[in-house]
Amino acid sequence: MSLLANWYDFRDLGNPVARLIEALQDAGLSGGWIYAISGLLGAIGILSFVGVAAVINIWIERRLIGRIQVRRGPNRVGPFGLLQPVADAIKLIQKEALQPDNADGIMFTLAPIVIFIPAILAFSVLPWGEHMVLADLNVGVLFLLALSSTTTIIIFMAGYASNNKYAILGSMRVIAMLISYELPVVLALLGVVLFAGTMSLTGIVSFQETYWSWLIFFQPLAFLIFLLGSTAELNRTPADIAEAESEIVAGFHIEYSGMKFGLFYAVELVNTVAVSAIIASLFFGGWWTYGLEEFIPGWILFIGKIYSIYFIFIWFRGTLPRFRVDQLMAFAWKVLLPLALINAMMVALEIFIWTEYEISAGIVLPIFAVVNFALAGVLIVGFGRVMSRTMERFPKLPRLVKDIDVPLPEPSTA
Amino acid sequence: MAIKTEPLVVNIGPQHPSTHGVFRMRVTLDGELITDAEMVIGYLHRSMEKLAEERTWTQNIPFTDRMDYLAAMTGNFAYCITVEKLAGIEVPERAEYLRVIFAELQRIASHAMANGTFVNDCGAWQTPLFYMFREREKILDLFEMTCGARLTLNYMRIGGVAFDIPDEFLPQLQLLVDELPDRFDEYDQLLVDNEILLMRSRDIGIISAEDAMNASLSGPMLRGSGVAWDVRKGDPYGVYDRFDFEIPVGHTGDCFDRFMVRMAEVRQSLSIIKQAMEQLPPGNHCAEVPLNFRPPEGEIYCRIESPKGELGYYLISDGSPFPFRFHVRSPSLINLSALKEMVVGQTVADAIVTLGSIDINVGEVDR
């Protein structure tokens, strides 16, 4: 029993699993065995979620984009087209996975496989319910940030190994984008971590539970910065410059075919789910939903939140044009970074006031919420004014002319 | 040790999602900046101008469909009007009005396509393209109702049009004309105030009014640069002098201006269609022209305002049933000639947007 009290709670691995573990305990197994079995079960659970999510998200994304684009989307294979991803996968497996002559064979083959590792690992630190986390790291947020950087290196690996000009253009864009977007994203999360006072995701969720409020109400600015920054890190529209279909065709994965391409396609969706899950845990209480988790299992609520946020990403994709590379960098450095810095400063000040003067949370937290929302509003409107192009030299609408009017050029004297 | 760098030469096209067919751009890159560009055309060359010399005047009409296949009506229109002028054929009043209605419908369809693909080139994930397709589809339905074809219409004939409109055509057209302004207002809301689209297309691919005229550009390219020139006003053909409409003119000549000029032209076309519907006279839809007719000897150049610009036909007749020379002044080719000046010094992404804003049709470039 002493092991149970340690930083690994065996029962963390899930409420259905908890029953099993209790049964194992009753059967008299030693702590080590229970530990191994529960870890295995957790890993299997996460892997099966990722697998199912990768398949189902293809369908969700295509159907929703179809809906946005006044067409139907896949609806032929299986009920409502649900088996379309399966059909796609079967087709992709049958295809030959070509490899260019001058490609770096090992890296070229390795990249689509390795890219799955950070995507799956991200789920390990996320709390799926009360005592339902595979690895309750006390530096969970740092771990997630480290993982998101790894993805970029693997994308560069794929683009570099392909020995293709479009691919190298795409990879260079990814590296430039990583350097720009790591900073605002880290600083936005710094605000959250400062506010919650812990880097553990379980800790952040229990902070939200303790003070009976989601962190989005205290950190609206951090939420927006993280949302926009992570669209860039995920390579999704409006920041899909690494694979920019209309410019560099498919960017880093242009040379990949068959199931190697399929893996890149799937990992993009898994990454999106992972980021949605991080947003759900950090800003929307994770599994905790104002007492609703008493009636509905927490992990179902968590998945519901993940997909609500995922919907926002799909919506972005269906609506917005793409930034140019330099504009995307400028957006990170000139808009997101100052906003994130101001936000971090503000949080530091608030936490200082809170702890130094020992004001009770009931009084101080509503004030913080109002102040932060006001700050977010002012900053967004203010930055919007400064950065927007509404103060243009010329009106947007063309002028309407009744008659032709052709100014003839001066005849050249030379 | 000094770092040795060398320029990166990239082929954009002929197979590329945003080259609008099989156009090829061989660009030299310094990072993302284009330092040199070479335009390669000819991948869709079908030798139509030569083929046309072995077919009768009437048999050549389908060729005009297949040049700018997104604006087949105006292709027909330009050719028929040229032959009529050469042979001195009088076209019935009703046919003239039907031609105007169909040409303007085709202009809306072509501009919808142009703007949809333009926003697609800016990186919107096909959503505006599909919305524009929806409007274009309704226009194609009207074409199908009248002549049975949707894309390569072959509708106009020397001396008029092939078929009169069916009874249900005008009510359907009325519905469309009532509906489209609202739809385009909606697209304005989605696209025109979109900060990202503004960032991507404002001050990109600028061509000044003087350069545009020197390069002999026409259509939305020229009007986007601020030159109020429209063949429909400047050199009216058919019955265009009877309609009241305005020429939308851009301010700077950047990609956004060209986009907005097309958006505004759709509304002007709708107003022309409305007027033509009101004035549509009864009568015959086609003059009596022998199938194998021989125009008198002579040569002629005649031009119309096609959606992409000034579309002209230069025809020489030696009095035989076949044209002696059949030459097309295609707006796509001539508008494309200014591309190099516009893209050198920009990034790859801007070059794609600029190419999209020119609205070329490779079928018409290569012929």
Interface residues (C-beta under 8 A of the other chain):
Chain A: I65 I68 Q69 V70 R71 K165 Y166 I168 L169 M172 T237 P238 D240 I241 A244 E245 S246 E247 I248 V249 R317 G318 T319 L320 P321 R322 F323 R324 V325 D326 Q327 S388 R389 E392 R393 F394 P395 K396 L397 P398 R399 L400 V401 K402 D403 I404 D405 V406 P407 L408 P409
Chain B: L8 V9 V10 H16 P17 S18 L29 G31 E32 V119 N120 D121 C122 G123 A124 W125 Q126 T127 F130 Y131 R134 L190 V192 N194 E195 I196 L197 L198 M199 R200 R202 A209 E210 M213 N214 R223 G224 V227 A228 W229 D230 K233 G234 E246 I247 P248 V249 G250 H251 T252 F256 D257 M260 V261 A264 T347 V348 A349 D350 I352
